[in-house]
Amino acid sequence: MIVLELYRRGAISSGKAGELLEMPRLDFIRHASDLGIPAIDMTTEEWEHEKAAVTAWLES
């Protein structure tokens, strides 16, 4: 539970969390997601910025 909480707070990466729990990173992400902890945690503003950057890249 400590590792999940550190990951949820952004104190450690999914890779580090998986390493600490001795499981592959993607398995950890799935496990955390099953518990309601998102793998991607962006504000609406951050998401709009990322979306605009990808759209601009695709149009270039």
MOPAC internal coordinates of N, CA, C and O (Angstrom, degrees):
PM7 1SCF
backbone

  N    0.0000 0     0.00 0     0.00 0    0    0    0
  C    1.4409 1     0.00 0     0.00 0    1    0    0
  C    1.5362 1   110.71 1     0.00 0    2    1    0
  O    1.2310 1   120.18 1   146.81 1    3    2    1
  N    1.3120 1   117.26 1   -33.19 1    3    2    1
  C    1.4605 1   120.30 1  -179.82 1    5    3    2
  C    1.5246 1   110.23 1   -64.34 1    6    5    3
  O    1.2310 1   120.53 1   136.15 1    7    6    5
  N    1.3066 1   116.60 1   -43.85 1    7    6    5
  C    1.4646 1   120.76 1  -179.88 1    9    7    6
  C    1.5293 1   109.93 1   -63.04 1   10    9    7
  O    1.2310 1   120.21 1   136.38 1   11   10    9
  N    1.3177 1   117.20 1   -43.62 1   11   10    9
  C    1.4650 1   120.49 1   178.24 1   13   11   10
  C    1.5270 1   111.37 1   -61.10 1   14   13   11
  O    1.2310 1   120.33 1   139.27 1   15   14   13
  N    1.3102 1   116.97 1   -40.73 1   15   14   13
  C    1.4626 1   120.49 1   179.52 1   17   15   14
  C    1.5215 1   111.53 1   -67.80 1   18   17   15
  O    1.2310 1   120.15 1   139.23 1   19   18   17
  N    1.3122 1   117.32 1   -40.77 1   19   18   17
  C    1.4683 1   120.35 1   176.76 1   21   19   18
  C    1.5226 1   110.56 1   -62.24 1   22   21   19
  O    1.2310 1   120.29 1   139.05 1   23   22   21
  N    1.3153 1   117.06 1   -40.95 1   23   22   21
  C    1.4567 1   121.55 1   177.83 1   25   23   22
  C    1.5318 1   110.21 1   -65.47 1   26   25   23
  O    1.2310 1   120.21 1   134.08 1   27   26   25
  N    1.3336 1   117.21 1   -45.92 1   27   26   25
  C    1.4623 1   121.38 1  -179.36 1   29   27   26
  C    1.5286 1   110.82 1   -58.57 1   30   29   27
  O    1.2310 1   120.38 1   141.87 1   31   30   29
  N    1.3229 1   116.89 1   -38.13 1   31   30   29
  C    1.4691 1   121.54 1   179.99 1   33   31   30
  C    1.5183 1   112.48 1   -78.14 1   34   33   31
  O    1.2310 1   120.11 1   169.67 1   35   34   33
  N    1.3333 1   117.40 1   -10.33 1   35   34   33
  C    1.4566 1   120.81 1  -178.85 1   37   35   34
  C    1.5150 1   113.13 1    84.02 1   38   37   35
  O    1.2310 1   120.56 1  -166.16 1   39   38   37
  N    1.3226 1   116.54 1    13.84 1   39   38   37
  C    1.4713 1   120.44 1  -178.99 1   41   39   38
  C    1.5225 1   111.90 1   -77.55 1   42   41   39
  O    1.2310 1   120.12 1   154.09 1   43   42   41
  N    1.3326 1   117.37 1   -25.91 1   43   42   41
  C    1.4650 1   121.34 1   176.17 1   45   43   42
  C    1.5255 1   108.73 1  -135.60 1   46   45   43
  O    1.2310 1   120.76 1   -23.32 1   47   46   45
  N    1.3162 1   116.15 1   156.68 1   47   46   45
  C    1.4585 1   121.91 1   179.66 1   49   47   46
  C    1.5238 1   111.04 1   -81.42 1   50   49   47
  O    1.2310 1   121.28 1   -12.85 1   51   50   49
  N    1.3212 1   115.16 1   167.15 1   51   50   49
  C    1.4666 1   119.15 1   176.48 1   53   51   50
  C    1.5229 1   110.43 1   -64.74 1   54   53   51
  O    1.2310 1   120.28 1   145.98 1   55   54   53
  N    1.3217 1   117.08 1   -34.02 1   55   54   53
  C    1.4584 1   120.38 1   177.72 1   57   55   54
  C    1.5215 1   111.91 1   -64.59 1   58   57   55
  O    1.2310 1   121.00 1   135.70 1   59   58   57
  N    1.3376 1   115.70 1   -44.30 1   59   58   57
  C    1.4720 1   120.34 1   179.14 1   61   59   58
  C    1.5284 1   109.81 1   -66.38 1   62   61   59
  O    1.2310 1   120.19 1   139.05 1   63   62   61
  N    1.3349 1   117.24 1   -40.95 1   63   62   61
  C    1.4662 1   120.55 1   178.83 1   65   63   62
  C    1.5228 1   110.59 1   -61.75 1   66   65   63
  O    1.2310 1   120.50 1   134.99 1   67   66   65
  N    1.3216 1   116.65 1   -45.01 1   67   66   65
  C    1.4592 1   120.13 1   177.18 1   69   67   66
  C    1.5160 1   111.75 1   -60.62 1   70   69   67
  O    1.2310 1   121.22 1   137.56 1   71   70   69
  N    1.3265 1   115.27 1   -42.44 1   71   70   69
  C    1.4788 1   120.07 1   178.54 1   73   71   70
  C    1.5289 1   110.50 1   -60.46 1   74   73   71
  O    1.2310 1   120.29 1   133.58 1   75   74   73
  N    1.3251 1   117.06 1   -46.42 1   75   74   73
  C    1.4633 1   120.74 1  -179.20 1   77   75   74
  C    1.5258 1   112.20 1   -63.48 1   78   77   75
  O    1.2310 1   120.82 1   146.66 1   79   78   77
  N    1.3333 1   116.04 1   -33.34 1   79   78   77
  C    1.4654 1   120.29 1   179.91 1   81   79   78
  C    1.5268 1   112.61 1   -93.28 1   82   81   79
  O    1.2310 1   121.13 1  -175.12 1   83   82   81
  N    1.3381 1   115.45 1     4.88 1   83   82   81
  C    1.4661 1   122.18 1   178.98 1   85   83   82
  C    1.5268 1   111.87 1    54.55 1   86   85   83
  O    1.2310 1   121.57 1  -130.12 1   87   86   85
  N    1.3489 1   114.60 1    49.88 1   87   86   85
  C    1.4600 1   120.08 1   176.55 1   89   87   86
  C    1.5267 1   108.50 1  -141.32 1   90   89   87
  O    1.2310 1   120.00 1   -27.02 1   91   90   89
  N    1.3210 1   117.60 1   152.98 1   91   90   89
  C    1.4648 1   119.71 1   177.58 1   93   91   90
  C    1.5364 1   111.12 1   -58.82 1   94   93   91
  O    1.2310 1   120.91 1   -31.93 1   95   94   93
  N    1.3159 1   115.87 1   148.07 1   95   94   93
  C    1.4609 1   122.33 1  -178.10 1   97   95   94
  C    1.5277 1   111.97 1   -52.55 1   98   97   95
  O    1.2310 1   119.74 1   131.72 1   99   98   97
  N    1.3224 1   118.09 1   -48.28 1   99   98   97
  C    1.4667 1   120.46 1  -178.06 1  101   99   98
  C    1.5227 1   112.00 1   -64.77 1  102  101   99
  O    1.2310 1   120.16 1   145.39 1  103  102  101
  N    1.3100 1   117.30 1   -34.61 1  103  102  101
  C    1.4669 1   119.89 1   175.60 1  105  103  102
  C    1.5287 1   110.20 1   -65.17 1  106  105  103
  O    1.2310 1   120.72 1   140.38 1  107  106  105
  N    1.3303 1   116.23 1   -39.62 1  107  106  105
  C    1.4607 1   119.13 1   177.41 1  109  107  106
  C    1.5211 1   110.70 1   -63.67 1  110  109  107
  O    1.2310 1   120.27 1   135.20 1  111  110  109
  N    1.3338 1   117.10 1   -44.80 1  111  110  109
  C    1.4645 1   120.59 1   179.86 1  113  111  110
  C    1.5269 1   110.42 1   -59.19 1  114  113  111
  O    1.2310 1   120.33 1   136.34 1  115  114  113
  N    1.3284 1   116.97 1   -43.66 1  115  114  113
  C    1.4697 1   120.42 1   177.77 1  117  115  114
  C    1.5260 1   111.10 1   -62.15 1  118  117  115
  O    1.2310 1   120.63 1   136.27 1  119  118  117
  N    1.3212 1   116.39 1   -43.73 1  119  118  117
  C    1.4656 1   121.20 1   179.89 1  121  119  118
  C    1.5287 1   110.44 1   -62.13 1  122  121  119
  O    1.2310 1   120.52 1   132.40 1  123  122  121
  N    1.3210 1   116.62 1   -47.60 1  123  122  121
  C    1.4614 1   120.77 1   179.58 1  125  123  122
  C    1.5277 1   110.28 1   -61.89 1  126  125  123
  O    1.2310 1   120.61 1   137.76 1  127  126  125
  N    1.3175 1   116.44 1   -42.24 1  127  126  125
  C    1.4635 1   121.15 1   178.85 1  129  127  126
  C    1.5211 1   111.09 1   -61.63 1  130  129  127
  O    1.2310 1   120.54 1   138.60 1  131  130  129
  N    1.3198 1   116.56 1   -41.40 1  131  130  129
  C    1.4729 1   120.77 1   177.67 1  133  131  130
  C    1.5312 1   111.09 1   -60.03 1  134  133  131
  O    1.2310 1   120.69 1   152.46 1  135  134  133
  N    1.3295 1   116.30 1   -27.54 1  135  134  133
  C    1.4613 1   121.42 1   179.52 1  137  135  134
  C    1.5292 1   112.40 1   -92.13 1  138  137  135
  O    1.2310 1   120.69 1  -174.94 1  139  138  137
  N    1.3350 1   116.29 1     5.06 1  139  138  137
  C    1.4574 1   120.60 1   177.83 1  141  139  138
  C    1.5130 1   115.55 1    87.83 1  142  141  139
  O    1.2310 1   120.47 1  -165.67 1  143  142  141
  N    1.3279 1   116.71 1    14.33 1  143  142  141
  C    1.4629 1   121.00 1   178.40 1  145  143  142
  C    1.5264 1   107.43 1  -101.20 1  146  145  143
  O    1.2310 1   119.94 1   -69.14 1  147  146  145
  N    1.3336 1   117.72 1   110.86 1  147  146  145
  C    1.4641 1   120.21 1  -175.19 1  149  147  146
  C    1.5323 1   113.07 1   -69.56 1  150  149  147
  O    1.2310 1   120.99 1   -32.68 1  151  150  149
  N    1.3209 1   115.72 1   147.32 1  151  150  149
  C    1.4659 1   121.02 1   176.47 1  153  151  150
  C    1.5232 1   110.30 1   -77.14 1  154  153  151
  O    1.2310 1   120.70 1   149.51 1  155  154  153
  N    1.3177 1   116.27 1   -30.49 1  155  154  153
  C    1.4621 1   121.59 1   178.50 1  157  155  154
  C    1.5190 1   107.02 1  -119.90 1  158  157  155
  O    1.2310 1   120.91 1   -57.86 1  159  158  157
  N    1.3045 1   115.86 1   122.14 1  159  158  157
  C    1.4530 1   120.84 1  -177.14 1  161  159  158
  C    1.5198 1   108.69 1  -126.23 1  162  161  159
  O    1.2310 1   120.69 1   -88.81 1  163  162  161
  N    1.3369 1   116.28 1    91.19 1  163  162  161
  C    1.4601 1   121.39 1  -178.54 1  165  163  162
  C    1.5188 1   109.90 1  -118.59 1  166  165  163
  O    1.2310 1   121.85 1   -30.73 1  167  166  165
  N    1.3271 1   114.07 1   149.27 1  167  166  165
  C    1.4584 1   118.47 1   171.11 1  169  167  166
  C    1.5309 1   107.47 1   -75.13 1  170  169  167
  O    1.2310 1   120.61 1   -13.02 1  171  170  169
  N    1.3115 1   116.44 1   166.98 1  171  170  169
  C    1.4694 1   120.28 1   177.34 1  173  171  170
  C    1.5200 1   110.00 1   -59.61 1  174  173  171
  O    1.2310 1   120.32 1   139.31 1  175  174  173
  N    1.3103 1   116.99 1   -40.69 1  175  174  173
  C    1.4660 1   121.38 1   179.62 1  177  175  174
  C    1.5332 1   111.25 1   -63.59 1  178  177  175
  O    1.2310 1   120.08 1   136.08 1  179  178  177
  N    1.3253 1   117.46 1   -43.92 1  179  178  177
  C    1.4702 1   120.86 1   177.71 1  181  179  178
  C    1.5263 1   110.77 1   -62.49 1  182  181  179
  O    1.2310 1   120.39 1   138.11 1  183  182  181
  N    1.3397 1   116.87 1   -41.89 1  183  182  181
  C    1.4630 1   121.01 1   179.89 1  185  183  182
  C    1.5226 1   110.23 1   -63.43 1  186  185  183
  O    1.2310 1   119.70 1   135.04 1  187  186  185
  N    1.3278 1   118.19 1   -44.96 1  187  186  185
  C    1.4647 1   121.31 1   179.66 1  189  187  186
  C    1.5243 1   111.04 1   -61.91 1  190  189  187
  O    1.2310 1   120.05 1   140.88 1  191  190  189
  N    1.3227 1   117.52 1   -39.12 1  191  190  189
  C    1.4628 1   121.62 1   177.85 1  193  191  190
  C    1.5354 1   110.28 1   -63.60 1  194  193  191
  O    1.2310 1   120.01 1   134.08 1  195  194  193
  N    1.3219 1   117.58 1   -45.92 1  195  194  193
  C    1.4604 1   121.55 1   179.10 1  197  195  194
  C    1.5235 1   111.17 1   -63.53 1  198  197  195
  O    1.2310 1   120.84 1   136.86 1  199  198  197
  N    1.3296 1   116.01 1   -43.14 1  199  198  197
  C    1.4661 1   120.81 1  -179.91 1  201  199  198
  C    1.5269 1   110.74 1   -62.11 1  202  201  199
  O    1.2310 1   120.35 1   137.39 1  203  202  201
  N    1.3343 1   116.94 1   -42.61 1  203  202  201
  C    1.4684 1   120.75 1   178.57 1  205  203  202
  C    1.5216 1   110.89 1   -64.39 1  206  205  203
  O    1.2310 1   120.00 1   140.87 1  207  206  205
  N    1.3141 1   117.61 1   -39.13 1  207  206  205
  C    1.4675 1   120.72 1   179.53 1  209  207  206
  C    1.5262 1   111.06 1   -65.17 1  210  209  207
  O    1.2310 1   120.09 1   137.72 1  211  210  209
  N    1.3118 1   117.43 1   -42.28 1  211  210  209
  C    1.4709 1   120.91 1   179.14 1  213  211  210
  C    1.5259 1   110.23 1   -67.23 1  214  213  211
  O    1.2310 1   120.55 1   137.19 1  215  214  213
  N    1.3233 1   116.55 1   -42.81 1  215  214  213
  C    1.4693 1   120.28 1   178.97 1  217  215  214
  C    1.5246 1   110.22 1   -60.30 1  218  217  215
  O    1.2310 1   120.14 1   134.50 1  219  218  217
  N    1.3183 1   117.34 1   -45.50 1  219  218  217
  C    1.4636 1   121.54 1   178.66 1  221  219  218
  C    1.5090 1   111.10 1   -61.41 1  222  221  219
  O    1.2310 1   120.46 1   139.01 1  223  222  221
  N    1.3132 1   116.72 1   -40.99 1  223  222  221
  C    1.4697 1   121.29 1   179.47 1  225  223  222
  C    1.5276 1   110.53 1   -64.51 1  226  225  223
  O    1.2310 1   120.12 1   137.06 1  227  226  225
  N    1.3163 1   117.37 1   -42.94 1  227  226  225
  C    1.4594 1   121.11 1  -179.62 1  229  227  226
  C    1.5182 1   112.44 1   -66.83 1  230  229  227
  O    1.2310 1   120.49 1   148.67 1  231  230  229
  N    1.3171 1   116.66 1   -31.33 1  231  230  229
  C    1.4633 1   121.03 1  -179.27 1  233  231  230
  C    1.5195 1   113.17 1   -82.84 1  234  233  231
  O    1.2310 1   119.83 1   168.43 1  235  234  233
  N    1.3200 1   117.93 1   -11.57 1  235  234  233
  C    1.4830 1   120.04 1  -178.36 1  237  235  234
  C    1.4939 1   112.20 1   -84.73 1  238  237  235
  O    1.2310 1   120.10 1   180.00 1  239  238  237

